[in-house]
Structures are given as C-alpha cells and as structure tokens.
C-alpha cells in the first residue's frame, strides 16, 4: 500500500507521523510551529502525499529539535513506505517559481544520503522560525531516507517565498521520483539490483 506510520520519542520531541505516498494531498500537521506546519501542508499538497504529523517538542527552547526530528521521522516514513523501491521512477525534479523566487529541486532515491544546498535565505527569521532550520530539516530528511536531494536557488529576495518554493518543489520532485513506472513496475531501478 506504500504507507507508513512512524513514532519517535526522545527527551526533546514526541512525534507520530503517518504517510501515504499514493494519496491525494490530504494533510493534518501540528508540530507546535505554525511556519513548519504551513511548509509541511504545502509539501503534502503539492506532492499529493497524505500526511499527518503530530509533534510535541521543547518549543520553549526553540524550534531546532522539532524541525530536525520531524525531518528524521518524515524521511524514515518515506523509506518504510518505499520498501525495496521496486518499480519507482527513482529520479524527479522541479523548477518551481514562487513569485520572485525560483527554485530548482532534484531528487534521486539512490539509498545514499546527500544534500546539495545552494540557497541564500536573506533573513534570520520568518515569524518566530529560525530560517537556518530549513537546512537542518532537509539534512535530517535525506539522511533518514537515504536520498540525494538538491536545492539550487536561481532567484529570490523574500525569505518566505524562497522556503515555500523549496517545500513545494521538493514535494513535486519527490512525487515524480516515487511514482511507479509502468514500463518497469517489477524492476529495481539500478544496475546493482538494489537501492
């Protein structure tokens, strides 16, 4: 069914997440951080993933542990839902405009973790969210999933728009990568025979 439910509890966060790769973009996200909720909503809607995230974290400190740990759990859920990756397209990319921002996102579900980061977010905060946590989120996600994920900012001045373009673009790129290719639905997309 390409679904996963993942729970993770530490001294810093308590997270329950459910993911359906072949959904319709239905979401219900409550991380204790309004901006992160908004980004996860966009990611789910544009990737057409059904996603529910419930997180209680030490937000009285800041949003660092919440952002990083949600990234870990989301990456873990993708990995579980993909199983052996049989039949997937494997690669996906999206050139996404968001007003004045333009973001290239590309994904390879290779089994190897790498984050390509060429982005310049001009402000330190959007609302009460530290913008440096965007990179921490995607680092955690790529490490947990085992994928190569690249962001290359081609334009942008507004921090909200730049980050929004990342999450929308990543949703679309990953949607393409996890899609089943009918021509090779029973094959592992690698000469190694395993991902």
C-alpha positions in Angstrom: 0.0 0.0 0.0 3.1 2.3 0.1 2.1 3.6 3.5 4.0 4.1 6.8 3.3 5.0 10.4 6.3 6.1 12.4 6.6 7.1 16.1 9.7 8.5 17.7 10.0 9.7 21.3 13.1 11.4 22.8 13.6 13.7 25.8 13.2 16.6 23.3 10.3 15.5 21.0 7.4 13.1 20.8 6.3 12.5 17.2 3.6 10.4 15.5 3.5 10.6 11.7 1.5 8.8 9.0 2.3 8.9 5.3 0.6 7.5 2.2 2.6 8.0 -1.0 -0.3 7.5 -3.3 -2.7 9.8 -1.6 -4.5 13.0 -2.8 -2.6 15.6 -0.8 -4.7 15.5 2.4 -2.8 16.8 5.4 -3.2 17.4 9.2 0.0 18.7 10.6 0.5 20.0 14.2 4.2 20.4 15.1 3.8 23.3 17.6 5.3 25.6 15.0 3.0 27.4 12.7 5.5 28.1 9.9 6.7 24.4 9.9 3.0 23.3 9.7 2.5 25.6 6.7 5.5 24.2 4.9 4.5 20.5 5.6 1.0 21.3 4.4 2.5 22.7 1.1 4.8 19.7 0.7 1.9 17.2 1.2 -0.5 19.1 -1.1 2.0 19.6 -4.0 3.4 16.1 -3.7 -0.1 14.6 -3.3 1.0 12.7 -0.3 -1.5 12.1 2.5 0.4 13.3 5.6 -0.4 13.6 9.3 2.2 14.9 11.8 1.6 15.3 15.5 4.6 16.6 17.4 5.1 17.8 20.9 8.5 19.3 21.3 10.6 21.6 23.5 9.5 24.7 21.7 10.0 26.7 24.8 13.7 26.4 23.9 13.4 27.0 20.1 12.2 25.0 17.1 15.5 23.3 16.4 14.7 19.8 17.8 11.2 19.9 16.4 12.4 20.8 12.9 15.2 18.2 12.9 13.3 15.4 14.4 10.2 15.9 12.1 12.7 15.7 9.2 14.1 12.4 10.6 10.6 10.9 11.1 9.4 12.0 7.7 12.5 10.6 5.9 12.0 7.3 7.9 8.4 7.1 6.8 9.3 7.6 3.1 11.9 4.8 3.4 9.4 2.4 5.0 6.7 3.3 2.5 9.0 2.7 -0.4 10.2 -0.7 0.7 12.7 -2.1 -1.8 11.8 0.7 -4.2 10.7 -1.8 -6.9 9.1 -0.1 -9.9 9.8 3.5 -8.8 10.9 6.1 -11.3 13.7 6.9 -8.8 14.5 10.4 -10.2 12.4 13.6 -10.0 13.0 17.3 -10.5 11.0 20.5 -10.4 11.8 24.1 -11.4 9.4 26.0 -9.2 8.5 29.7 -9.3 7.1 31.3 -6.2 6.5 35.0 -7.1 10.1 36.5 -7.4 11.7 33.3 -6.1 12.8 30.5 -8.5 14.0 27.2 -7.0 15.4 24.1 -8.7 14.7 20.9 -6.7 16.0 17.5 -7.8 15.8 14.1 -6.1 17.5 10.7 -6.6 16.2 7.9 -4.4 19.6 6.2 -4.5 19.9 4.8 -1.0 22.7 7.3 -0.4 22.3 10.4 1.6 23.4 13.7 0.1 22.0 17.3 0.4 23.0 19.8 -2.3 22.4 23.3 -0.9 22.8 26.4 -3.0 20.3 28.8 -1.3 20.6 32.2 0.2 17.8 32.9 2.7 18.3 36.6 3.4 16.6 36.9 6.9 17.4 35.0 10.1 13.7 34.5 10.9 10.3 34.1 9.3 8.0 35.0 12.1 9.5 33.2 15.1 11.0 30.4 13.0 14.8 30.4 12.5 15.5 30.1 8.8 18.7 28.1 9.3 16.5 25.3 10.5 15.3 24.7 6.9 18.6 23.2 6.0 18.6 21.2 9.3 15.2 19.8 8.3 16.3 18.7 4.9 19.6 17.3 6.2 17.7 15.1 8.6 15.2 14.0 5.9 17.9 13.0 3.4 19.9 11.1 6.0 16.9 9.2 7.3 15.6 8.4 3.8 18.9 7.8 2.1 18.4 10.0 -0.9 20.2 12.7 -2.9 18.2 16.0 -2.7 19.4 19.2 -4.3 18.2 22.7 -4.0 19.5 25.5 -6.3 18.1 28.9 -5.8 18.0 30.8 -9.1 16.2 33.9 -7.9 14.5 35.2 -4.8 14.5 38.0 -2.3 11.7 37.2 0.1 12.7 34.5 2.7 9.1 33.1 3.0 8.9 32.7 -0.8 12.3 31.1 -1.1 11.5 28.5 1.6 8.0 27.9 0.3 9.5 27.2 -3.2 11.8 24.6 -1.6 9.0 22.7 0.1 6.6 22.9 -2.9 9.5 22.0 -5.3 10.6 19.1 -3.1 7.1 17.7 -2.9 6.8 17.8 -6.7 10.3 16.3 -7.3 9.7 13.5 -4.7 6.2 12.8 -6.2 7.9 12.2 -9.5 10.6 10.1 -8.0 8.3 7.7 -6.0 5.9 7.3 -8.9 5.6 3.8 -10.2 6.9 3.5 -13.8 4.5 1.1 -15.6 7.2 0.0 -18.1 9.4 -1.3 -15.2 6.9 -1.9 -12.4 8.7 -5.1 -11.3 12.2 -3.8 -11.5 14.7 -2.2 -9.1 15.9 1.0 -10.9 19.6 0.3 -10.5 22.2 -1.8 -12.2 23.2 -3.0 -8.8 19.8 -4.7 -8.4 19.3 -3.0 -5.0 18.8 0.6 -3.8 
